[in-house]
Amino acid sequence: MQRLLHHDDLGKLILRLAVGGLILLHGIDKLLSPASITDIGNMLDAMGVPVFLAYGVLIGEIVAPLMAILGWQARIGGLLMAGDMLVAFILVHHDELLTLNAQGGWTLELQGMFLCGALAIMFMGSGRLAMHPD
């Protein structure tokens, strides 16, 4: 029992599957709803940023989560997911940064958890239970 409770590689696998899997669902939704990419492009255009960069969300929400889930270049996948979440904070959630929800929690707790989980993957790597341990 003691040994099972000190299994860093299993913890890293669980983190990769949870964060990568949940972010991947957002990416699949965007892939199946092309209008969402157009909406992101419109937000970028309003900020004077090239519209084609909206397709970067597919890297941050499909490619990067798959990298983390598989444990192939997981640190880079974590970095890309963290970058994706920072862009989401700036583009979509900037008005909610300092707000609380009806239950008293941070309005952006899900996005914050995704960001922190992605950063943890970036700093810790995949562990040994991975396609390509790092």
VOLUM-507820 format. One record per atom (N, C-alpha, C, O, CB): residue number from 1; y, z negated, x negated; atom name; residue in one letter. Coordinates in steps of 0.1 Angstrom, whole numbers, m for minus. Each point is the difference from the previous one (the first is absolute). Glycine has a CB too. Layout:
SITE  seq  north     up   east  atom  type
SITE  NUM      Y      Z      X    CA     A
...
% end
This chain:
SITE  seq  north     up   east  atom  type
SITE    1    m12      0     m8     N     M
SITE    1     12      0      8    CA     M
SITE    1     13      0     m9     C     M
SITE    1      9      7      3     O     M
SITE    1    m22    m19     15    CB     M
SITE    2     12      4    m28     N     Q
SITE    2     12     m1     m9    CA     Q
SITE    2      3     14     m6     C     Q
SITE    2     12      3     m1     O     Q
SITE    2    m18    m27     m4    CB     Q
SITE    3     m4     31      1     N     R
SITE    3      1     13     m6    CA     R
SITE    3      6     10      9     C     R
SITE    3      9      8     m3     O     R
SITE    3    m28    m13    m12    CB     R
SITE    4     15      5     28     N     L
SITE    4      5      9     10    CA     L
SITE    4     15     m2      2     C     L
SITE    4      7      9      3     O     L
SITE    4    m30     m9      8    CB     L
SITE    5     27    m13    m11     N     L
SITE    5     14     m3      2    CA     L
SITE    5      9      4    m11     C     L
SITE    5     13     m1      1     O     L
SITE    5    m20    m17     14    CB     L
SITE    6      2     22    m26     N     H
SITE    6      8      4    m12    CA     H
SITE    6     m4     15     m4     C     H
SITE    6     m3      3    m11     O     H
SITE    6      4    m27      3    CB     H
SITE    7      0     32     18     N     H
SITE    7     m4     14     m2    CA     H
SITE    7     13      9      2     C     H
SITE    7      3      5     10     O     H
SITE    7    m27     m9     m2    CB     H
SITE    8     32      5    m19     N     D
SITE    8     12      7      0    CA     D
SITE    8     m2     15      4     C     D
SITE    8      9      5      7     O     D
SITE    8      0    m20    m25    CB     D
SITE    9    m20     21     14     N     D
SITE    9     m2     14      3    CA     D
SITE    9     m2      2     15     C     D
SITE    9      5     10      5     O     D
SITE    9    m15     m7    m28    CB     D
SITE   10      3    m12     29     N     L
SITE   10     m2      1     15    CA     L
SITE   10     14     m2      7     C     L
SITE   10      2      7     10     O     L
SITE   10    m26    m16    m12    CB     L
SITE   11     32      0     m3     N     G
SITE   11     13     m2      6    CA     G
SITE   11      9     12     m1     C     G
SITE   11      7      4      9     O     G
SITE   11     m9    m28    m14    CB     G
SITE   12      1     31     m7     N     K
SITE   12      8     12     m2    CA     K
SITE   12     m5     11      9     C     K
SITE   12      8      8      6     O     K
SITE   12     m4    m14    m30    CB     K
SITE   13    m17      7     26     N     L
SITE   13     m6     10      9    CA     L
SITE   13      5     m2     14     C     L
SITE   13      4      9      7     O     L
SITE   13    m24     m7    m21    CB     L
SITE   14     19    m15     19     N     I
SITE   14      5     m3     14    CA     I
SITE   14     15      4      1     C     I
SITE   14      4      6     10     O     I
SITE   14    m21    m25     m8    CB     I
SITE   15     25     16    m12     N     L
SITE   15     14      3      1    CA     L
SITE   15      2     15      0     C     L
SITE   15      8      5      8     O     L
SITE   15     m2    m26    m21    CB     L
SITE   16    m13     28      5     N     R
SITE   16      1     15     m1    CA     R
SITE   16     m4      6     14     C     R
SITE   16      7      9      5     O     R
SITE   16    m11     m9    m30    CB     R
SITE   17     m7     m5     30     N     L
SITE   17     m4      6     13    CA     L
SITE   17      9     m4     12     C     L
SITE   17      3      9      8     O     L
SITE   17    m26    m11    m16    CB     L
SITE   18     29    m10      8     N     A
SITE   18      9     m4     11    CA     A
SITE   18     13      8     m1     C     A
SITE   18      4      6      9     O     A
SITE   18    m15    m29     m9    CB     A
SITE   19     18     22    m12     N     V
SITE   19     13      6     m1    CA     V
SITE   19     m1     15      1     C     V
SITE   19      7      7      7     O     V
SITE   19      1    m26    m21    CB     V
SITE   20    m17     25      6     N     G
SITE   20     m2     14      0    CA     G
SITE   20     m4      5     14     C     G
SITE   20      5     10      5     O     G
SITE   20    m12    m11    m29    CB     G
SITE   21     m3     m5     30     N     G
SITE   21     m5      4     13    CA     G
SITE   21     11     m1     11     C     G
SITE   21      1     10      8     O     G
SITE   21    m23    m18    m14    CB     G
SITE   22     30     m2      6     N     L
SITE   22     10     m2     10    CA     L
SITE   22     12     10     m2     C     L
SITE   22      5      6     10     O     L
SITE   22    m11    m30     m7    CB     L
SITE   23     10     26    m15     N     I
SITE   23     10     10     m3    CA     I
SITE   23     m5     14      3     C     I
SITE   23      8      9      5     O     I
SITE   23      2    m24    m22    CB     I
SITE   24    m22     18     14     N     L
SITE   24     m6     13      2    CA     L
SITE   24      1      4     15     C     L
SITE   24      2     11      3     O     L
SITE   24    m18    m15    m23    CB     L
SITE   25     14     m6     29     N     L
SITE   25      1      3     14    CA     L
SITE   25     14      5      4     C     L
SITE   25      1      9      8     O     L
SITE   25    m19    m26     m4    CB     L
SITE   26     28     12    m10     N     H
SITE   26     14      5      2    CA     H
SITE   26      1     14     m5     C     H
SITE   26      7      8      6     O     H
SITE   26      2    m32     m8    CB     H
SITE   27    m15     27     m9     N     G
SITE   27      1     13     m6    CA     G
SITE   27     m7     10      9     C     G
SITE   27      4     12      2     O     G
SITE   27     m3    m21    m25    CB     G
SITE   28    m13      6     28     N     I
SITE   28     m8      9      9    CA     I
SITE   28      8      3     12     C     I
SITE   28      0     11      5     O     I
SITE   28    m22    m20    m14    CB     I
SITE   29     29     m2     15     N     D
SITE   29      8      2     11    CA     D
SITE   29     11     10     m2     C     D
SITE   29      3      9      8     O     D
SITE   29     m8    m32     m1    CB     D
SITE   30     12     22    m19     N     K
SITE   30     10     10     m4    CA     K
SITE   30     m5     14     m1     C     K
SITE   30      6      9      3     O     K
SITE   30      7    m28    m14    CB     K
SITE   31    m25     20      5     N     L
SITE   31     m6     13     m2    CA     L
SITE   31     m3      6     13     C     L
SITE   31      1     12      2     O     L
SITE   31    m11    m20    m24    CB     L
SITE   32      5      0     32     N     L
SITE   32     m3      6     13    CA     L
SITE   32     12      2      9     C     L
SITE   32     m1      6     11     O     L
SITE   32    m21    m18    m13    CB     L
SITE   33     34      6     m2     N     S
SITE   33     12      1      8    CA     S
SITE   33     11      6     m9     C     S
SITE   33      8     m8     m5     O     S
SITE   33    m15    m12     20    CB     S
SITE   34      7     33    m17     N     P
SITE   34     10      6    m10    CA     P
SITE   34     14     m3      4     C     P
SITE   34      9      0     m9     O     P
SITE   34    m25     18      5    CB     P
SITE   35     19    m22     16     N     A
SITE   35     14     m3      4    CA     A
SITE   35      5    m12     m8     C     A
SITE   35     12     m2     m2     O     A
SITE   35    m16     12     25    CB     A
SITE   36     m5    m19    m26     N     S
SITE   36      4    m12     m8    CA     S
SITE   36      5      4    m14     C     S
SITE   36      9     m6     m5     O     S
SITE   36    m26     m8     18    CB     S
SITE   37     11     24    m19     N     I
SITE   37      5      5    m13    CA     I
SITE   37     14      6      2     C     I
SITE   37      9     m2     m8     O     I
SITE   37    m33      6      0    CB     I
SITE   38     26      3     19     N     T
SITE   38     13      6      3    CA     T
SITE   38     10    m11      2     C     T
SITE   38     12      1     m5     O     T
SITE   38    m23     19     16    CB     T
SITE   39      8    m31     m4     N     D
SITE   39      9    m11      2    CA     D
SITE   39      4     m7    m14     C     D
SITE   39     11     m3     m2     O     D
SITE   39    m22     m1     25    CB     D
SITE   40      1      3    m32     N     I
SITE   40      3     m6    m13    CA     I
SITE   40      9     10     m7     C     I
SITE   40      9     m5     m7     O     I
SITE   40    m31     m7      6    CB     I
SITE   41     19     25      1     N     G
SITE   41      9     10     m6    CA     G
SITE   41     14     m1      5     C     G
SITE   41     10      1     m8     O     G
SITE   41    m29     14      5    CB     G
SITE   42     21    m17     16     N     N
SITE   42     13     m1      6    CA     N
SITE   42      8    m13     m5     C     N
SITE   42     12      1     m3     O     N
SITE   42    m20     11     23    CB     N
SITE   43      0    m23    m22     N     M
SITE   43      6    m12     m6    CA     M
SITE   43      5      3    m14     C     M
SITE   43     10     m5     m4     O     M
SITE   43    m24    m10     19    CB     M
SITE   44      5     22    m23     N     L
SITE   44      4      3    m14    CA     L
SITE   44     12      9      0     C     L
SITE   44      9     m2     m8     O     L
SITE   44    m33     m1      1    CB     L
SITE   45     24     13     16     N     D
SITE   45     11      9      0    CA     D
SITE   45     13     m7      3     C     D
SITE   45     11      3     m6     O     D
SITE   45    m26     15     14    CB     D
SITE   46     15    m28      1     N     A
SITE   46     12     m7      4    CA     A
SITE   46      5     m8    m12     C     A
SITE   46     12     m3     m1     O     A
SITE   46    m20      1     24    CB     A
SITE   47     m1     m1    m33     N     M
SITE   47      4     m8    m12    CA     M
SITE   47      4     10    m11     C     M
SITE   47      3     m5    m11     O     M
SITE   47    m18    m14     18    CB     M
SITE   48     14     32     m5     N     G
SITE   48      3     10    m10    CA     G
SITE   48    m12      2    m10     C     G
SITE   48      2      5    m11     O     G
SITE   48     22    m12     13    CB     G
SITE   49    m36      3      2     N     V
SITE   49    m12      2     m8    CA     V
SITE   49     m7     12      4     C     V
SITE   49     m1      3     13     O     V
SITE   49     m1    m28    m17    CB     V
SITE   50     m4     33     m5     N     P
SITE   50     m7     12      4    CA     P
SITE   50    m12     m3     11     C     P
SITE   50     m7    m10     m2     O     P
SITE   50     13     20    m21    CB     P
SITE   51     m6     m2     33     N     V
SITE   51     m9     m2     11    CA     V
SITE   51    m15      1     m4     C     V
SITE   51     m8     m8      5     O     V
SITE   51     25     17     10    CB     V
SITE   52    m20     m1    m25     N     F
SITE   52    m14      2     m3    CA     F
SITE   52     m6    m13     m6     C     F
SITE   52    m13     m1      0     O     F
SITE   52     18     25     m5    CB     F
SITE   53      3    m33      1     N     L
SITE   53     m5    m13     m5    CA     L
SITE   53     m7     m8     10     C     L
SITE   53     m7    m10     m3     O     L
SITE   53     25     10    m14    CB     L
SITE   54    m16      4     30     N     A
SITE   54     m7     m7     11    CA     A
SITE   54    m15      1     m1     C     A
SITE   54     m7     m9      4     O     A
SITE   54     26     14     11    CB     A
SITE   55    m24      6    m21     N     Y
SITE   55    m14      1     m2    CA     Y
SITE   55     m6    m10    m10     C     Y
SITE   55    m12     m1     m1     O     Y
SITE   55     15     26      6    CB     Y
SITE   56      6    m31    m13     N     G
SITE   56     m5    m11     m9    CA     G
SITE   56     m7    m11      7     C     G
SITE   56     m8     m7     m5     O     G
SITE   56     27     13    m10    CB     G
SITE   57    m15     m8     28     N     V
SITE   57     m7    m10      8    CA     V
SITE   57    m15      2      1     C     V
SITE   57     m8     m9      1     O     V
SITE   57     29      6     13    CB     V
SITE   58    m25     15    m15     N     L
SITE   58    m15      4      1    CA     L
SITE   58     m6     m5    m13     C     L
SITE   58    m12     m3      0     O     L
SITE   58     16     23     15    CB     L
SITE   59      3    m19    m26     N     I
SITE   59     m5     m5    m13    CA     I
SITE   59     m2    m16      1     C     I
SITE   59    m10     m5     m4     O     I
SITE   59     21     25     m9    CB     I
SITE   60      0    m26     18     N     G
SITE   60      0    m15      0    CA     G
SITE   60     m9     m6     11     C     G
SITE   60     m4    m11     m1     O     G
SITE   60     27     13     m7    CB     G
SITE   61    m26      6     18     N     E
SITE   61     m8     m5     11    CA     E
SITE   61    m14      6      2     C     E
SITE   61     m7     m4      9     O     E
SITE   61     29     m1      2    CB     E
SITE   62    m25     15    m19     N     I
SITE   62    m13      6      1    CA     I
SITE   62     m7      0    m14     C     I
SITE   62    m10     m6     m2     O     I
SITE   62     17     21     22    CB     I
SITE   63      0     m8    m30     N     V
SITE   63     m6      1    m13    CA     V
SITE   63     m1    m14     m7     C     V
SITE   63    m11     m4     m5     O     V
SITE   63     21     27      3    CB     V
SITE   64      1    m30      2     N     A
SITE   64      0    m13     m7    CA     A
SITE   64    m10    m10      6     C     A
SITE   64     m7     m7     m7     O     A
SITE   64     31     11      2    CB     A
SITE   65    m24     m5     19     N     P
SITE   65    m10    m10      5    CA     P
SITE   65    m15      5     m3     C     P
SITE   65     m8     m9     m3     O     P
SITE   65     24      4     21    CB     P
SITE   66    m19     18    m18     N     L
SITE   66    m13      4     m4    CA     L
SITE   66     m3     m4    m15     C     L
SITE   66    m11     m3     m3     O     L
SITE   66     13     22     20    CB     L
SITE   67      8    m18    m25     N     M
SITE   67     m2     m4    m14    CA     M
SITE   67     m3    m14     m1     C     M
SITE   67     m9     m4     m8     O     M
SITE   67     25     21      1    CB     M
SITE   68     m9    m26     15     N     A
SITE   68     m3    m14      0    CA     A
SITE   68    m14     m3      6     C     A
SITE   68     m7     m8     m6     O     A
SITE   68     32      4      8    CB     A
SITE   69    m28     10      9     N     I
SITE   69    m13     m3      7    CA     I
SITE   69    m11      4    m10     C     I
SITE   69    m10     m8     m1     O     I
SITE   69     20     12     24    CB     I
SITE   70    m10      7    m29     N     L
SITE   70    m10      5     m9    CA     L
SITE   70     m1     m8    m13     C     L
SITE   70    m10      0     m7     O     L
SITE   70     12     23     18    CB     L
SITE   71     10    m28    m15     N     G
SITE   71      1     m6    m13    CA     G
SITE   71      1     10    m11     C     G
SITE   71     m5     m2    m11     O     G
SITE   71     m8    m17     20    CB     G
SITE   72     19     30     m6     N     W
SITE   72      3     10    m10    CA     W
SITE   72     15      0     m3     C     W
SITE   72      8      4      9     O     W
SITE   72    m28     10     m1    CB     W
SITE   73     24    m18    m20     N     Q
SITE   73     14     m1     m3    CA     Q
SITE   73      7     m9     10     C     Q
SITE   73     11      3      5     O     Q
SITE   73    m11     20    m15    CB     Q
SITE   74     m6    m35     13     N     A
SITE   74      5     m9     10    CA     A
SITE   74     14     m5     m3     C     A
SITE   74      8     m2      9     O     A
SITE   74    m31     m4     m4    CB     A
SITE   75     26      4    m18     N     R
SITE   75     13     m5     m3    CA     R
SITE   75     11     10      4     C     R
SITE   75     11     m3      5     O     R
SITE   75    m21    m10    m25    CB     R
SITE   76      7     26     17     N     I
SITE   76     10     10      4    CA     I
SITE   76      1      1     15     C     I
SITE   76     11      2      6     O     I
SITE   76    m16     11    m27    CB     I
SITE   77     m7    m14     28     N     G
SITE   77      0      0     14    CA     G
SITE   77      9    m11      6     C     G
SITE   77      7      1      9     O     G
SITE   77    m30      9     m9    CB     G
SITE   78     21    m22     m6     N     G
SITE   78      8    m12      4    CA     G
SITE   78     15      3     m2     C     G
SITE   78      9     m3      9     O     G
SITE   78    m28    m12    m15    CB     G
SITE   79     23     21     m5     N     L
SITE   79     14      3     m3    CA     L
SITE   79      5     10     10     C     L
SITE   79     11     m2      5     O     L
SITE   79    m15     m2    m29    CB     L
SITE   80     m4     14     28     N     L
SITE   80      5     10      9    CA     L
SITE   80      1     m6     14     C     L
SITE   80     10      3      8     O     L
SITE   80    m21     15    m21    CB     L
SITE   81      2    m27     17     N     M
SITE   81      1     m6     13    CA     M
SITE   81     12     m9      1     C     M
SITE   81      7     m1     10     O     M
SITE   81    m32      2     m8    CB     M
SITE   82     28     m9    m13     N     A
SITE   82     11     m8     m1    CA     A
SITE   82     13      8      1     C     A
SITE   82     10     m4      7     O     A
SITE   82    m23    m13    m21    CB     A
SITE   83     14     28      7     N     G
SITE   83     11      9      1    CA     G
SITE   83      2      5     14     C     G
SITE   83     12      1      5     O     G
SITE   83    m15      6    m28    CB     G
SITE   84     m8     m3     30     N     D
SITE   84      1      4     14    CA     D
SITE   84      6    m11      9     C     D
SITE   84      8      3      8     O     D
SITE   84    m28     12    m12    CB     D
SITE   85     16    m27      2     N     M
SITE   85      5    m11      8    CA     M
SITE   85     14     m2     m3     C     M
SITE   85      8     m4      9     O     M
SITE   85    m31     m7     m8    CB     M
SITE   86     28     12    m13     N     L
SITE   86     14     m2     m3    CA     L
SITE   86      8     10      7     C     L
SITE   86     11     m2      5     O     L
SITE   86    m17     m8    m27    CB     L
SITE   87      1     23     22     N     V
SITE   87      8     11      6    CA     V
SITE   87      0     m3     16     C     V
SITE   87     10      2      6     O     V
SITE   87    m17     14    m24    CB     V
SITE   88     m4    m21     23     N     A
SITE   88      0     m4     14    CA     A
SITE   88     10    m11      3     C     A
SITE   88      7      1     11     O     A
SITE   88    m31      5     m9    CB     A
SITE   89     25    m16    m10     N     F
SITE   89     10    m10      1    CA     F
SITE   89     14      6      1     C     F
SITE   89      8     m4      9     O     F
SITE   89    m23    m13    m21    CB     F
SITE   90     18     26      3     N     I
SITE   90     13      6     m1    CA     I
SITE   90      3     10     12     C     I
SITE   90     11     m1      6     O     I
SITE   90    m12     m1    m31    CB     I
SITE   91     m8     10     28     N     L
SITE   91      2     11     10    CA     L
SITE   91     m1     m6     14     C     L
SITE   91      9      3      9     O     L
SITE   91    m18     14    m25    CB     L
SITE   92     m1    m25     19     N     V
SITE   92     m3     m3     14    CA     V
SITE   92      3    m14      3     C     V
SITE   92      5     m3     12     O     V
SITE   92    m23     19    m13    CB     V
SITE   93     16    m26     m8     N     H
SITE   93      1    m14      4    CA     H
SITE   93     12     m7     m6     C     H
SITE   93      0    m13      0     O     H
SITE   93    m24     13      1    CB     H
SITE   94     34      7     m7     N     H
SITE   94     11     m7     m6    CA     H
SITE   94      8     m9      9     C     H
SITE   94      5    m10     m4     O     H
SITE   94     m3     29    m11    CB     H
SITE   95     m2    m16     28     N     D
SITE   95      7     m9     10    CA     D
SITE   95     m8    m13      3     C     D
SITE   95      6     m9      6     O     D
SITE   95      5     29      3    CB     D
SITE   96    m23    m20    m13     N     E
SITE   96     m9    m12      4    CA     E
SITE   96     m3     m9    m12     C     E
SITE   96     m7     m9      1     O     E
SITE   96     m3     24     16    CB     E
SITE   97     16    m12    m29     N     L
SITE   97     m3     m8    m12    CA     L
SITE   97      2    m15      2     C     L
SITE   97     m8     m8     m5     O     L
SITE   97     14     28     m8    CB     L
SITE   98      4    m24     20     N     L
SITE   98      3    m14      1    CA     L
SITE   98     m2     m5     14     C     L
SITE   98      6    m10      4     O     L
SITE   98     10     12    m22    CB     L
SITE   99    m25      4     26     N     T
SITE   99     m2     m4     14    CA     T
SITE   99    m14     m7      2     C     T
SITE   99    m10      2     m8     O     T
SITE   99     25     16     15    CB     T
SITE  100    m16    m26      3     N     L
SITE  100    m12     m7      4    CA     L
SITE  100     m5      6     13     C     L
SITE  100      8      4      8     O     L
SITE  100     m2    m25    m21    CB     L
SITE  101    m19     20     15     N     N
SITE  101     m6      5     13    CA     N
SITE  101      0    m12     10     C     N
SITE  101      5    m11     m3     O     N
SITE  101    m19     29     m9    CB     N
SITE  102      9    m15     24     N     A
SITE  102      0    m10     11    CA     A
SITE  102     m8    m12     m3     C     A
SITE  102      3    m11      5     O     A
SITE  102      0     29     11    CB     A
SITE  103    m13    m17    m25     N     Q
SITE  103     m8    m12     m4    CA     Q
SITE  103      6     m7    m12     C     Q
SITE  103     m6    m10     m5     O     Q
SITE  103    m14     22     14    CB     Q
SITE  104     31     m8    m14     N     G
SITE  104      6     m7    m12    CA     G
SITE  104     m4      6    m13     C     G
SITE  104      5     m5    m10     O     G
SITE  104     m4    m15     24    CB     G
SITE  105     m9     30    m14     N     G
SITE  105     m5      6    m13    CA     G
SITE  105     10     11     m4     C     G
SITE  105      8      5      8     O     G
SITE  105    m32    m11     m3    CB     G
SITE  106     23     10    m17     N     W
SITE  106      8     11     m5    CA     W
SITE  106     m3     13      7     C     W
SITE  106    m12      3      2     O     W
SITE  106     14    m14    m25    CB     W
SITE  107      7     18     28     N     T
SITE  107     m2     13      8    CA     T
SITE  107     m8     10     m8     C     T
SITE  107     m8      7      5     O     T
SITE  107     29    m11      7    CB     T
SITE  108    m20      4    m25     N     L
SITE  108     m6      9     m9    CA     L
SITE  108    m12     m6     m7     C     L
SITE  108     m3      4    m12     O     L
SITE  108     24      8      9    CB     L
SITE  109    m28    m22      9     N     E
SITE  109    m11     m6     m7    CA     E
SITE  109    m11      9     m3     C     E
SITE  109     m6     m1    m11     O     E
SITE  109     12    m20     22    CB     E
SITE  110     m9     31     m3     N     L
SITE  110    m11      9     m3    CA     L
SITE  110      4      9    m12     C     L
SITE  110     m8      2     m9     O     L
SITE  110      1     m2     34    CB     L
SITE  111     19      5    m24     N     Q
SITE  111      4      9    m11    CA     Q
SITE  111      1     m8    m13     C     Q
SITE  111     m3      5    m11     O     Q
SITE  111     16      9     27    CB     Q
SITE  112     m8    m27    m15     N     G
SITE  112      0     m8    m12    CA     G
SITE  112    m13     m3     m6     C     G
SITE  112     m2      0    m12     O     G
SITE  112     22    m10     22    CB     G
SITE  113    m30      8     m1     N     M
SITE  113    m14     m3     m4    CA     M
SITE  113     m5     13     m7     C     M
SITE  113     m7     m1    m10     O     M
SITE  113      3    m16     28    CB     M
SITE  114      6     29    m12     N     F
SITE  114     m4     12     m7    CA     F
SITE  114      6      2    m14     C     F
SITE  114     m7      3     m9     O     F
SITE  114      5      7     32    CB     F
SITE  115     15    m13    m24     N     L
SITE  115      7      1    m13    CA     L
SITE  115     m6    m10    m10     C     L
SITE  115     m3      4    m11     O     L
SITE  115     24      3     23    CB     L
SITE  116    m23    m19     m8     N     C
SITE  116     m5    m10     m9    CA     C
SITE  116    m15      3     m4     C     C
SITE  116     m4     m2    m11     O     C
SITE  116     20    m15     21    CB     C
SITE  117    m24     21      0     N     G
SITE  117    m14      4     m3    CA     G
SITE  117      0     12    m10     C     G
SITE  117     m9      0     m9     O     G
SITE  117      2     m8     32    CB     G
SITE  118     15     18    m21     N     A
SITE  118      1     11     m9    CA     A
SITE  118      4     m4    m14     C     A
SITE  118     m6      5     m9     O     A
SITE  118     11     10     29    CB     A
SITE  119      4    m24    m21     N     L
SITE  119      5     m5    m13    CA     L
SITE  119    m12     m8     m6     C     L
SITE  119     m2      2    m13     O     L
SITE  119     26     m3     21    CB     L
SITE  120    m31     m6     m1     N     A
SITE  120    m12     m8     m5    CA     A
SITE  120    m10     10     m6     C     A
SITE  120     m5     m3    m11     O     A
SITE  120      9    m16     28    CB     A
SITE  121     m7     30    m10     N     I
SITE  121     m9     10     m4    CA     I
SITE  121      5      6    m13     C     I
SITE  121     m7      2    m10     O     I
SITE  121     m1      2     33    CB     I
SITE  122     21     m1    m23     N     M
SITE  122      6      6    m12    CA     M
SITE  122     m2     m9    m12     C     M
SITE  122     m3      5    m11     O     M
SITE  122     20      7     26    CB     M
SITE  123    m14    m25    m14     N     F
SITE  123     m1     m9    m11    CA     F
SITE  123    m14     m4     m4     C     F
SITE  123     m3     m3    m12     O     F
SITE  123     26     m5     19    CB     F
SITE  124    m32      7      3     N     M
SITE  124    m13     m5     m3    CA     M
SITE  124    m11     11     m3     C     M
SITE  124    m10     m2     m7     O     M
SITE  124     16    m17     21    CB     M
SITE  125     m3     31     m9     N     G
SITE  125    m10     11     m2    CA     G
SITE  125    m11     m1     10     C     G
SITE  125      0     m8      9     O     G
SITE  125      6      9    m33    CB     G
SITE  126    m16      7     22     N     S
SITE  126    m11      1     10    CA     S
SITE  126    m11    m10     m1     C     S
SITE  126     m6     m3     10     O     S
SITE  126     11     27    m11    CB     S
SITE  127     m7    m30    m11     N     G
SITE  127    m11     m8     m2    CA     G
SITE  127    m13      8     m3     C     G
SITE  127      1     13      0     O     G
SITE  127      9    m30     15    CB     G
SITE  128    m21     11    m17     N     R
SITE  128    m12      7     m4    CA     R
SITE  128     m7      7     12     C     R
SITE  128     m8      9     m2     O     R
SITE  128      5    m25    m16    CB     R
SITE  129      6     12     30     N     L
SITE  129     m7      6     12    CA     L
SITE  129      9     12      4     C     L
SITE  129      6      0     11     O     L
SITE  129    m16    m22     m3    CB     L
SITE  130     10     33    m16     N     A
SITE  130      9     11      2    CA     A
SITE  130     m7     13     m6     C     A
SITE  130     m9     m1     m8     O     A
SITE  130     30    m14      8    CB     A
SITE  131    m16     26      5     N     M
SITE  131     m5     13     m5    CA     M
SITE  131      3      1    m15     C     M
SITE  131     m8      5     m8     O     M
SITE  131     12      5     31    CB     M
SITE  132      8    m14    m27     N     H
SITE  132      5      1    m14    CA     H
SITE  132      7    m13     m2     C     H
SITE  132     13     m1      1     O     H
SITE  132    m11     26     m1    CB     H
SITE  133     m9    m36     m4     N     P
SITE  133      7    m13     m2    CA     P
SITE  133     11      1    m10     C     P
SITE  133     m1      7    m11     O     P
SITE  133    m20    m18     16    CB     P
SITE  134     32      4     m2     N     D
SITE  134     11     m1    m10    CA     D
SITE  134      5    m14     m2     C     D
SITE  134      9     m2     m8     O     D
SITE  134     m2     25     15    CB     D
% end
